[in-house]
Amino acid sequence: MHIEPGVVDAAKIVLSYATAAGAAGYAGWMALQAIREQGAGSLLLRSGLATAAVFTFFEILPHFPVGVSEVHFILGSTLLLLFGAAPAAIGLGLGLLVQGLFFAPFDLPQFGMNLTTLLVPLFGIEALARRIIAPGTPYVDLRYGQALALSTTYQAGVVAWVAFWVLYGQGLSVGTLASIGTFGAAYMLVIVIEPLADLAVLAAAKSLRGLRGSALVTRRLHHAA
């Protein structure tokens, strides 16, 4: 999902500063809510774990260039279900920043675009989860269809934002649309795998009784809303 250097030139890239600032501001508001729910210590612990997970996803899991961008196994819905929305957002942002600072400095000018691309779909599935998961249902009891809906929505959001940045930077053309289509089709692989990863992680969390009430995971993992 990385936006490649040069896709959006310097004159246009200022828009990404605004979208990233808005996404970061909303993540900050969510962080305040998370502190009220489980405390600042829990937020820091979960955010740290989410950051480490995101860095692992980006650097260790398979990723490959396709069309206009790269396909990554981001596992956004997994992060949401395990750590909660605010720690997941912080982890995505910090993981992306660490990767840029130490391993891919050529990505730093595109940081605002990449941050927006990761966070806005996360906010979308956080809202979707409130609609499709009953308040009395802990996340460990999710069904496959619910995990699939969350994963599909997140990945569709990532593809939509990549398409937006490419069209914004490069304009509408047959070649651009073909590259976007190739990239979107490749992400179908992620949509197939991620719900299975979600359910595997949730099953493991359900079997680990020590996690119930732990500051390391979101309270909703084992409890009703």
C-alpha contacts under 8 A as a table, 3 or more apart, distances in Angstrom:
res1	aa1	res2	aa2	distance
1	M	69	S	5.56
1	M	70	E	5.03
1	M	71	V	5.73
1	M	72	H	6.48
1	M	114	N	7.29
1	M	117	T	7.65
1	M	158	V	6.93
1	M	159	V	7.51
1	M	162	V	6.67
2	H	69	S	5.69
2	H	70	E	5.84
2	H	107	D	7.77
2	H	114	N	5.96
3	I	7	V	6.93
3	I	68	V	7.66
3	I	69	S	5.82
3	I	107	D	7.87
3	I	110	Q	6.43
3	I	113	M	7.12
3	I	114	N	6.49
3	I	162	V	6.99
3	I	165	W	7.71
3	I	166	V	7.95
4	E	7	V	5.86
4	E	68	V	7.60
4	E	69	S	6.38
4	E	107	D	7.37
4	E	110	Q	7.59
5	P	8	V	7.40
5	P	106	F	7.08
5	P	107	D	6.86
5	P	109	P	7.69
5	P	110	Q	6.99
6	G	9	D	5.67
7	V	165	W	7.79
7	V	166	V	6.23
7	V	169	G	5.58
7	V	170	Q	6.44
8	V	12	K	6.25
8	V	13	I	5.94
8	V	165	W	7.12
8	V	166	V	7.14
8	V	168	Y	7.26
8	V	169	G	4.18
8	V	170	Q	6.98
9	D	12	K	5.61
9	D	13	I	6.02
9	D	169	G	6.74
10	A	13	I	5.12
10	A	14	V	7.27
11	A	14	V	6.85
12	K	15	L	6.28
12	K	169	G	7.17
13	I	16	S	5.53
13	I	17	Y	7.29
13	I	110	Q	7.90
14	V	17	Y	5.27
14	V	18	A	6.96
15	L	18	A	5.30
15	L	19	T	6.44
16	S	19	T	5.07
16	S	20	A	5.86
16	S	112	G	4.93
16	S	113	M	5.07
16	S	116	T	7.50
17	Y	20	A	5.22
17	Y	21	A	5.99
17	Y	112	G	5.44
17	Y	113	M	7.71
18	A	21	A	5.11
18	A	22	G	6.23
19	T	22	G	5.13
19	T	23	A	6.20
19	T	112	G	7.26
19	T	113	M	7.70
19	T	116	T	6.18
20	A	23	A	5.01
20	A	24	A	5.97
20	A	112	G	5.02
20	A	113	M	6.90
20	A	115	L	6.10
20	A	116	T	5.12
21	A	24	A	5.06
21	A	25	G	5.98
22	G	25	G	5.07
22	G	26	Y	6.26
23	A	26	Y	5.22
23	A	27	A	6.18
23	A	115	L	7.94
23	A	116	T	6.30
23	A	119	L	6.45
23	A	120	V	6.53
24	A	27	A	4.95
24	A	28	G	6.13
25	G	28	G	5.00
25	G	29	W	6.41
26	Y	29	W	5.06
26	Y	30	M	6.30
27	A	30	M	5.00
27	A	31	A	6.12
27	A	86	A	5.96
27	A	89	A	6.30
27	A	90	I	7.29
28	G	31	A	4.93
28	G	32	L	6.46
28	G	86	A	7.67
29	W	32	L	5.24
29	W	33	Q	6.58
30	M	33	Q	5.05
30	M	34	A	6.22
30	M	85	A	7.34
30	M	86	A	5.31
31	A	34	A	4.92
31	A	35	I	6.22
31	A	43	L	7.45
31	A	86	A	5.05
31	A	87	P	7.35
32	L	35	I	5.11
32	L	36	R	6.41
33	Q	36	R	5.17
33	Q	37	E	6.34
34	A	37	E	5.04
34	A	38	Q	6.04
34	A	39	G	6.94
34	A	40	A	7.79
34	A	43	L	6.61
34	A	86	A	6.67
35	I	38	Q	5.45
35	I	39	G	4.18
35	I	40	A	4.84
35	I	42	S	7.70
35	I	43	L	6.36
36	R	39	G	5.80
36	R	40	A	7.98
38	Q	41	G	7.99
38	Q	42	S	6.03
38	Q	43	L	7.23
38	Q	215	A	7.33
38	Q	219	R	7.60
39	G	42	S	5.57
39	G	43	L	6.50
40	A	43	L	5.05
40	A	44	L	6.22
41	G	44	L	5.19
41	G	45	L	6.22
41	G	215	A	7.63
42	S	45	L	5.08
42	S	46	R	6.01
42	S	215	A	4.68
42	S	216	L	6.34
42	S	217	V	7.96
43	L	46	R	5.27
43	L	47	S	5.89
43	L	86	A	7.91
43	L	87	P	6.28
43	L	215	A	7.95
44	L	47	S	5.11
44	L	48	G	6.05
44	L	87	P	7.77
45	L	48	G	5.18
45	L	49	L	6.31
45	L	215	A	7.19
45	L	216	L	6.00
46	R	49	L	5.13
46	R	50	A	6.04
46	R	83	F	5.76
46	R	87	P	5.65
46	R	215	A	7.42
46	R	216	L	5.34
46	R	217	V	6.26
46	R	218	T	7.89
47	S	50	A	4.99
47	S	51	T	6.03
47	S	83	F	7.69
47	S	86	A	7.83
47	S	87	P	4.24
47	S	88	A	6.63
47	S	90	I	5.90
47	S	91	G	5.36
48	G	51	T	5.08
48	G	52	A	6.28
48	G	87	P	7.95
48	G	91	G	6.77
49	L	52	A	5.17
49	L	53	A	6.16
49	L	91	G	7.53
49	L	216	L	7.98
50	A	53	A	4.99
50	A	54	V	6.09
50	A	79	L	6.65
50	A	83	F	7.12
50	A	87	P	6.46
50	A	88	A	5.81
50	A	90	I	7.61
50	A	91	G	4.53
50	A	92	L	7.26
51	T	54	V	5.14
51	T	55	F	6.17
51	T	88	A	7.91
51	T	90	I	7.19
51	T	91	G	3.76
51	T	92	L	6.29
51	T	93	G	7.88
51	T	94	L	5.93
51	T	95	G	4.89
52	A	55	F	5.20
52	A	56	T	6.20
52	A	91	G	7.45
52	A	95	G	6.88
53	A	56	T	5.05
53	A	57	F	6.16
53	A	91	G	7.79
54	V	57	F	4.93
54	V	58	F	6.19
54	V	74	I	6.99
54	V	91	G	6.41
54	V	92	L	5.96
54	V	95	G	5.32
54	V	96	L	7.58
55	F	58	F	5.18
55	F	59	E	6.02
55	F	95	G	4.87
55	F	96	L	7.10
55	F	98	V	7.57
55	F	99	Q	6.80
56	T	59	E	5.29
56	T	60	I	5.25
56	T	61	L	6.78
57	F	60	I	5.83
57	F	61	L	5.10
57	F	72	H	7.50
57	F	73	F	6.23
57	F	74	I	5.97
57	F	75	L	7.86
58	F	61	L	6.34
58	F	63	H	7.46
58	F	72	H	6.71
58	F	73	F	7.48
58	F	74	I	7.18
58	F	99	Q	7.84
59	E	99	Q	7.91
61	L	72	H	7.71
61	L	73	F	6.81
62	P	72	H	6.93
62	P	73	F	7.28
63	H	70	E	6.65
63	H	71	V	5.47
63	H	72	H	4.82
63	H	73	F	7.13
64	F	70	E	5.39
64	F	71	V	5.51
64	F	72	H	7.18
65	P	68	V	7.82
65	P	69	S	5.81
65	P	70	E	4.06
65	P	71	V	6.21
66	V	69	S	5.74
66	V	70	E	5.48
66	V	71	V	6.59
66	V	179	S	7.92
66	V	182	T	6.77
66	V	183	F	5.31
66	V	186	A	7.16
67	G	70	E	7.65
67	G	178	A	7.94
67	G	179	S	4.37
67	G	180	I	6.18
67	G	181	G	7.79
67	G	182	T	5.51
67	G	183	F	4.94
68	V	166	V	7.41
68	V	176	T	7.85
68	V	179	S	5.50
68	V	180	I	5.97
68	V	183	F	6.40
69	S	162	V	7.65
69	S	183	F	6.79
70	E	183	F	7.70
71	V	183	F	7.45
71	V	186	A	7.10
71	V	187	Y	6.48
72	H	190	V	7.89
73	F	190	V	6.21
73	F	194	E	7.83
75	L	78	T	5.23
75	L	79	L	6.48
75	L	151	S	7.82
75	L	194	E	6.11
75	L	197	A	7.99
76	G	79	L	5.21
76	G	80	L	6.32
76	G	88	A	7.54
76	G	122	L	6.62
76	G	151	S	7.47
76	G	154	Y	6.84
77	S	80	L	4.98
77	S	81	L	6.14
77	S	122	L	7.46
77	S	125	I	7.40
77	S	147	A	7.81
77	S	150	L	6.14
77	S	151	S	5.68
77	S	154	Y	7.00
77	S	194	E	7.92
77	S	198	D	7.19
78	T	81	L	5.28
78	T	82	L	6.09
78	T	194	E	7.71
78	T	197	A	7.26
78	T	198	D	5.11
78	T	201	V	7.57
79	L	82	L	5.29
79	L	83	F	5.73
79	L	84	G	7.01
79	L	85	A	7.84
79	L	88	A	5.36
80	L	83	F	5.60
80	L	84	G	4.63
80	L	85	A	5.08
80	L	87	P	7.95
80	L	88	A	5.58
80	L	122	L	7.68
80	L	126	E	7.38
81	L	84	G	5.84
81	L	85	A	7.93
81	L	139	Y	6.40
81	L	198	D	7.88
81	L	218	T	7.61
81	L	221	L	6.64
82	L	201	V	7.99
82	L	202	L	7.62
82	L	217	V	5.75
82	L	218	T	6.14
82	L	221	L	6.37
83	F	87	P	5.98
83	F	88	A	6.24
83	F	216	L	7.38
83	F	217	V	4.78
83	F	218	T	4.74
84	G	87	P	5.86
84	G	88	A	6.09
84	G	217	V	7.46
84	G	218	T	5.18
84	G	220	R	7.89
85	A	88	A	5.12
85	A	89	A	6.10
85	A	122	L	7.40
85	A	123	F	7.38
85	A	126	E	6.45
86	A	89	A	5.10
86	A	90	I	6.19
87	P	90	I	5.02
87	P	91	G	5.87
88	A	91	G	5.02
88	A	92	L	6.08
89	A	92	L	5.18
89	A	93	G	6.23
89	A	119	L	6.05
89	A	122	L	7.24
90	I	93	G	5.16
90	I	94	L	6.01
91	G	94	L	5.23
91	G	95	G	5.67
92	L	95	G	5.23
92	L	96	L	6.02
92	L	115	L	7.74
92	L	118	L	6.99
92	L	119	L	7.39
93	G	96	L	5.26
93	G	97	L	6.19
93	G	115	L	6.14
93	G	119	L	7.85
94	L	97	L	4.91
94	L	98	V	6.02
95	G	98	V	5.22
95	G	99	Q	6.19
96	L	99	Q	5.22
96	L	100	G	6.25
96	L	111	F	7.81
96	L	115	L	7.48
97	L	100	G	5.06
97	L	101	L	6.07
97	L	108	L	7.76
97	L	111	F	7.48
98	V	101	L	5.16
98	V	102	F	6.05
98	V	103	F	7.74
99	Q	102	F	5.58
99	Q	103	F	5.16
99	Q	104	A	5.97
99	Q	105	P	7.96
100	G	103	F	5.67
100	G	104	A	4.44
100	G	105	P	4.79
100	G	106	F	7.27
100	G	107	D	5.71
100	G	108	L	5.56
100	G	111	F	7.95
101	L	104	A	6.48
101	L	105	P	5.40
101	L	108	L	7.27
102	F	105	P	6.74
104	A	107	D	5.63
104	A	108	L	7.52
105	P	108	L	5.40
106	F	109	P	6.98
107	D	110	Q	5.38
107	D	111	F	6.37
108	L	111	F	4.91
109	P	112	G	7.52
110	Q	113	M	5.40
110	Q	114	N	6.19
111	F	114	N	5.11
111	F	115	L	5.86
112	G	115	L	5.14
112	G	116	T	6.15
113	M	116	T	5.22
113	M	117	T	6.12
113	M	165	W	7.45
114	N	117	T	4.96
114	N	118	L	6.28
115	L	118	L	5.26
115	L	119	L	6.05
116	T	119	L	5.30
116	T	120	V	5.78
116	T	161	W	7.89
117	T	120	V	6.20
117	T	121	P	7.01
117	T	157	G	7.59
117	T	158	V	5.51
117	T	161	W	5.39
117	T	162	V	6.79
118	L	121	P	6.21
118	L	122	L	6.68
118	L	158	V	6.42
119	L	122	L	4.98
119	L	123	F	6.33
120	V	123	F	5.14
120	V	124	G	6.33
120	V	157	G	7.60
121	P	124	G	4.80
121	P	125	I	6.36
121	P	153	T	7.42
121	P	154	Y	5.15
121	P	155	Q	7.69
121	P	157	G	4.89
121	P	158	V	6.35
122	L	125	I	5.29
122	L	126	E	6.21
122	L	154	Y	6.32
123	F	126	E	5.06
123	F	127	A	6.40
124	G	127	A	5.29
124	G	128	L	6.22
124	G	153	T	7.73
124	G	154	Y	7.36
125	I	128	L	4.63
125	I	129	A	5.86
125	I	150	L	5.75
125	I	153	T	6.56
125	I	154	Y	6.25
126	E	129	A	5.19
126	E	130	R	6.67
127	A	130	R	5.35
127	A	131	R	6.77
128	L	131	R	5.11
128	L	132	I	6.24
128	L	150	L	7.22
129	A	132	I	5.35
129	A	133	I	5.51
129	A	150	L	7.13
130	R	133	I	5.78
130	R	134	A	7.37
130	R	135	P	7.61
131	R	134	A	7.40
132	I	146	Q	6.99
133	I	137	T	6.52
133	I	142	L	7.71
133	I	146	Q	7.43
134	A	137	T	5.34
135	P	138	P	7.86
135	P	224	A	5.79
135	P	225	A	4.95
136	G	223	H	7.74
136	G	224	A	4.45
136	G	225	A	6.19
137	T	141	D	6.43
137	T	142	L	7.48
137	T	223	H	7.32
137	T	224	A	5.40
137	T	225	A	7.55
138	P	141	D	5.64
138	P	142	L	7.32
138	P	220	R	5.67
138	P	221	L	5.43
138	P	222	H	5.02
138	P	223	H	4.87
138	P	224	A	5.06
138	P	225	A	7.47
139	Y	142	L	5.39
139	Y	202	L	7.21
139	Y	220	R	6.26
139	Y	221	L	4.64
139	Y	222	H	6.44
139	Y	223	H	7.78
140	V	202	L	4.88
140	V	203	A	6.47
140	V	205	A	7.00
140	V	206	K	5.78
140	V	221	L	5.76
140	V	222	H	6.16
141	D	202	L	7.80
142	L	146	Q	6.35
142	L	147	A	6.80
142	L	199	L	7.64
143	R	146	Q	5.40
143	R	147	A	6.48
144	Y	147	A	5.12
144	Y	148	L	6.02
144	Y	195	P	6.87
144	Y	196	L	7.86
144	Y	199	L	7.14
145	G	148	L	5.02
145	G	149	A	6.14
146	Q	149	A	5.10
146	Q	150	L	6.35
147	A	150	L	5.23
147	A	151	S	6.15
147	A	195	P	5.13
147	A	198	D	6.63
147	A	199	L	7.27
148	L	151	S	5.13
148	L	152	T	5.86
148	L	191	I	7.51
148	L	194	E	7.80
148	L	195	P	5.10
149	A	152	T	5.25
149	A	153	T	6.04
150	L	153	T	5.26
150	L	154	Y	6.19
151	S	154	Y	5.16
151	S	155	Q	6.16
151	S	191	I	6.14
151	S	194	E	6.27
151	S	195	P	6.12
152	T	155	Q	5.29
152	T	156	A	5.92
152	T	191	I	5.63
153	T	156	A	5.09
153	T	157	G	6.08
154	Y	157	G	5.10
154	Y	158	V	6.36
155	Q	158	V	5.01
155	Q	159	V	6.23
155	Q	187	Y	7.12
155	Q	190	V	7.66
155	Q	191	I	6.81
156	A	159	V	5.13
156	A	160	A	6.05
157	G	160	A	5.03
157	G	161	W	6.21
158	V	161	W	5.30
158	V	162	V	6.23
159	V	162	V	5.12
159	V	163	A	6.09
159	V	183	F	7.71
159	V	184	G	5.90
159	V	187	Y	7.83
160	A	163	A	5.06
160	A	164	F	6.16
161	W	164	F	4.91
161	W	165	W	6.25
162	V	165	W	5.27
162	V	166	V	6.20
163	A	166	V	5.20
163	A	167	L	6.06
163	A	180	I	6.09
164	F	167	L	5.25
164	F	168	Y	5.85
165	W	168	Y	4.96
165	W	169	G	5.97
166	V	169	G	5.14
166	V	170	Q	5.64
166	V	171	G	7.32
166	V	176	T	7.65
167	L	170	Q	5.21
167	L	171	G	4.64
167	L	172	L	5.79
167	L	176	T	7.40
168	Y	171	G	5.81
170	Q	176	T	7.57
171	G	176	T	7.77
172	L	176	T	6.53
172	L	177	L	7.17
173	S	176	T	5.21
173	S	177	L	6.21
174	V	177	L	5.22
174	V	178	A	6.12
175	G	178	A	5.10
175	G	179	S	6.24
176	T	179	S	5.17
176	T	180	I	6.19
177	L	180	I	5.06
177	L	181	G	6.06
178	A	181	G	5.02
178	A	182	T	6.21
179	S	182	T	5.10
179	S	183	F	6.21
180	I	183	F	5.09
180	I	184	G	6.08
181	G	184	G	5.07
181	G	185	A	6.08
182	T	185	A	5.19
182	T	186	A	6.27
183	F	186	A	5.21
183	F	187	Y	6.56
184	G	187	Y	5.24
184	G	188	M	7.08
185	A	188	M	5.45
186	A	189	L	6.00
186	A	190	V	7.84
187	Y	190	V	5.18
187	Y	191	I	6.52
188	M	191	I	4.95
188	M	192	V	6.31
189	L	192	V	5.20
189	L	193	I	6.43
190	V	193	I	5.17
190	V	194	E	5.79
191	I	194	E	5.59
191	I	195	P	7.07
192	V	195	P	6.78
192	V	196	L	7.58
193	I	196	L	5.51
193	I	197	A	6.41
194	E	197	A	4.93
194	E	198	D	6.13
195	P	198	D	4.89
195	P	199	L	6.23
196	L	199	L	5.19
196	L	200	A	6.09
197	A	200	A	5.07
197	A	201	V	6.09
198	D	201	V	5.27
198	D	202	L	6.10
199	L	202	L	4.99
199	L	203	A	5.94
200	A	203	A	5.13
200	A	204	A	6.23
201	V	204	A	5.13
201	V	205	A	6.14
202	L	205	A	4.96
202	L	206	K	6.06
203	A	206	K	5.06
203	A	207	S	6.36
204	A	207	S	5.22
204	A	208	L	6.35
205	A	208	L	5.19
205	A	209	R	7.68
205	A	211	L	6.88
206	K	209	R	6.82
206	K	222	H	7.37
208	L	211	L	5.88
208	L	212	R	7.79
209	R	212	R	5.65
210	G	213	G	7.83
210	G	214	S	7.10
211	L	214	S	4.90
211	L	216	L	7.38
211	L	217	V	7.13
212	R	219	R	7.79
212	R	222	H	6.03
213	G	219	R	6.33
213	G	222	H	7.69
214	S	217	V	6.10
214	S	219	R	7.64
215	A	218	T	7.29
215	A	219	R	7.96
217	V	221	L	6.99
218	T	221	L	5.59
219	R	222	H	6.26
219	R	223	H	6.12
220	R	223	H	4.86
220	R	224	A	6.03
220	R	225	A	6.08
